[in-house]
Amino acid sequence: MVTQTVNEAIQAVDEKLRSVVASDVDLLTDASRHIIKSGGKRMRPRLVFLAYLAAGGQDVVEAVPLAAAIELVHTATLVHDDINDHSLTRRGQATVHARWGRTFALLTGDYLFTKVYEMMAPYGPAYNVVMADACVKLVEGETLQAAAAKSGQMDRETYKTIIARKTASLFEAAARMGAQLGGANQDMVNALSSYAHDLGLAFQIVDDILDIIGDPETMGKPVGGDLTKGAGAFVVQNGQHTDGTAVLEAPAEVDPIKAMLSRLRESGAVEIARMEAVQLADRALRSLADLPPSAARDEMQALAEAIVEREQ
């Protein structure tokens, strides 16, 4: 029942996203809806709804605008990320900048971010502070990642800082705001926030693993791209280096990315990284231990298990 309720709420999020990005500037509408309709896992809205229900919320419809706002933040970052990474495909279709060009892609990302302000305005300071903090951390994480990619080196602690800010921060904000809206007390808000933070870390590590071993057709994008910008540093460091740093630049070869991926697959690094993701998922589950039993809590437990087992 909870699964159906959440899935229906996520469909409502998709409808909300399509309507909120409408503009009398047709290009902004078209480009925004292009990236929205490409789909995605909608993990952040799912966390909003599950936290809301676990906290005792009764009507997920009231959480739809909030869930849509946090998904729109994520969507805006994807538009900008694809420009930075020179990616031509996203979820199996052309990226915004591949179809409309870099300038219009930048403006589309900016437009999506400013729409978030509009959507968050009715919620007031208690929610806007959480969202703003998550957005600041997200940009900091992306900046640290770009800097590490430019230098060609990244140590394990830097990698953990990056994924905590660029991924886990938005997961945590989703659960925190969902819990607040559902009427949770502070202990419950903290427990759900901790769960989501660790879930976000595990999610990103698995994402980086899949960038090494994933099937491009299944994932809807070329593999190896995250390594070139530094996101696979945890895997690289565990598989190839013992001096605390990971050199991400492959030697000049016919296809350096494929050569690097091949070495990583053979090194045992993937297994080590997956063990780290499993440990983080287990820690996330422990955060749920003090919550009252509910179908939503059961769903969050299943979600943590699914994240570390996913193949796309």
N, C-alpha and C positions, 0 to 999 in steps of 0.2 A: 504493500500500500504506500509506504514512504517513497519507494523507488518511483512508482507511478506519479505520485504527487510532485516529486522533485523534477521528474522529466517533463511534466506538463508545465511546471514553473519555468523551466529552461526554455521551452518553446515560447512562453510569454516573454522571456528576456530577448530572444531573437526578434520577435515582433516589435518589442520596445526599441531595440537598437535600430531596426530599419526605419522606424518612424522618427526617432529623435535626430537622426542625421540628415533628414530632409532639409534642403536649402533651395532658395531661388537661384543659386548659382549651381547649375546642373552638374558641372564637373565635380564639385564637392560631393553632391549626392551620389553620383555614379561611382566615383572612386571609393567613397566610404562604404557603400553597399556592396561593392565588389569584394572588399576584404572581409566584410561581415558575413556574406553568404558563403565564403569558403569554409565556414564551419569552425572546427576546433573541438577540443575536449570540454570546454566550458567548465573547467575545474574550479575556477574562482567563484562563479555564480553557484555552483553546486555546494561549495563550502558555506556560502552565505545562507542558503536554504537549510542545509543540515544543521548548522549551528543554531539557526533560528528555531527549528523544530526541537532540537535537543534542549534548548533553553525553556521550552514550554510555549513557544509561539503557536498560534492556532490557525492563522490564515496566511499562507505563503505569498498570496497576492500582494500584501503590503510590503513584502521584501523585494518584489520584482524591480522597481526603479533603482534600488540600492545595488542589487546584483548586476543590473545592466550597466550601471556607472562603473563598477569595478572591472567588468569585462571590457568596457570601452577604454579604460586606461591600458589594459593589456593589449588590446587591438591597436591602439595608437603606437605603442612601443614596437609592435611588429612591423608597422609601416616604416618607421624610422630605422629599425634594425636591418631590414632588407636593403635599405639604401646603403647603410654602412658596410654591410657584408657583400654588396653587389650581387645579391641573390635574385635570380630570375623567376623562380617558382616558390610558391608557398601553398602548402596543402593541395598540391597537384594542379594549381593554376598559376597564371602569370601574376607576379607581384605588382603592386600599384606603380612602382617606379619603372618596371619593365613595360607596362602598358601606357602610362601617361607621362613618364619622364621624371627625372629627379626633382625638379622644382615643384611640380604639382603634387608629387608624393610627400615632400616636406610640408607643403601647405595642408595636405589632407591629414597628416599626422597631427599638425598643430590644431586643425579644426576639431578633430576628435578629442584632443585634450581639453580644449575650451568648452566643448559640449559637456564634459564631465563636471566642470564648475557649475554649469546650469542645472544639471541633474542633482547635484549634491546640495544646492542652496536650501531646499526645504528642510533638510535634516538638522541643520544647526551645528554649533561648535563641537558637540560631543562626537559627532561623526566626521565632520570636516577636518578636525585635527588628526584623526586616525588616518583618513585618506591622504591628507597632505604629507604626513610623516612617511607613509608607505611610498608615495611618489618621489619624495626626496631621496629615500634610500635606494629606490629603483634606479634613478638616474646616477647616483653615486656608484652603484654596482656596475652599471654599464660603462661608466667612465673608467673605473678601475680595470675592467676587462679590456677595454680598448687600449689603455696604457700598457698593460701587460703584453698584449698582442704586439704592440709596436716595438717594445723592448725585446721581445722574443723569449722572455723568461717569466716564470711564475712559480712561486713556492706554494706548498700545500695550504698554509694559513691564508695566503692571499686569495686562493681559490675559494676557500670556505667563506671568507668575508664577502667575496663577490656574489656567490650564490645565495648567501643569507640576505643580501640587500636586493639583488635584482629579481629573485624569485620568491624566497620565503617571506619577504616583507609583505607582498601583496596577498599571498595565501593567508598570512596571519591577520591582515587587515580585514579580509573577507569574513573570516570566522569571528573576529572581535565585533565587527559591526552587526553581523547577523545575530550574535548572542545578545548584544545590547538591545537590538530591536525586538528580540523575543522575550525580553524581560529577565534575563539572567542576573543573578547576584555576581559580585565581583570575583568570588572564588571560581564560579563557573565560567565567567568570561576569561579569566586567566588560564583555566584548564583547556578551554577550547582554542585559545590563542596559541598556547604551547603546542598543542596537537597539530594545528595547521602549520606552524613554523617548521617543525620537524618534518612534516609531510612535504612541505615545499622543498626542503633540502634533499630529501630522498627522491622526489620527483625530478629535480634538476640533475642529480647524479645519474639517474637512470636515463634521462634524456641525453646526457653526454655519452653514456655507454652506447646508446642506440645510434649516435652519430658515428660510432666506430664500427658497429656490427650490424646496423639496421639495413633493411631492404629499401632502396630508394623509392620503389613503386608503392610500397606499403606506407612509408612515411610521408610521401608527397613532396619530397625535396631531396636534393643530392646529399649523400652522406659525406662526412669529412669537413664540412663547412665550419662547424663549431671549433674544430681543432685549429683551423687557420686563424681564428680570432682569440684563441686561448682558453676556450671553455672546457676543453678536455684535459686540462692540466693535472687534475687529480689522478686520472687514469694514467697519463703519461708518467707522472712522477712515481707512482707506485710500480709501474712496469719497467722503467728504464733507468731511474736515477736513485742514488743514495745520498747525494750531497745536499738535499733539501731544495733543489731547484729543478725545474723542468724546462729543457730547451725545446721549444715548439717548432723551430724551423727545421724542415727536412732538408737533407742534402740534395743538390741538384741532380735530378734523375728524369727519366722520360715522363713519369707521372708521380711526382713526389708525394701527393696526398695518398694515392693508392699504396705506395710503398710504405708510408708511415702507418697506415691502417693495418697493413699486413703484419708489420712488426708488432704492433700493439695487440693484435689478435693472438699472436703466438707467445707473447711475453707473460701471460697470466695476469696482466693488469686489469683486464675486464672483470675477472672473478673477484679480485680484491676490492674493486670499486663497488661491485654489486653487493658484497658483504657489508660494506659501509652503508649502503642504501638500506639494506635489511635491518641493520642496527638502528638507524634513524627511524624507520617505520615502527620498529618495536618500541622505541622511546615515545613516539607519537601515541601509540596505543596505551602506554602506561599513563599518559596524561588524561585519558578518558576514564580511568579506573574509579575516580571519585564522583563521576556524573551518575545521576540516577538512571536505572535501566530504561531504555526506550528503543523504539524501532529506529529512530534517527541515530542513536549511538551505535547500534548494530551496523547500520549502513556505513558509518564512518570507519568502523573496524574493517569492514569488507573493502572499503575504498583504499585504505592503507595497504592491505594485502595485494590488491589489484595493481597498485602503482609500481610495486617492486617486481611484479611479474609481467608487466606490459611489454609488448613487442613493437609498439608504434607510438 
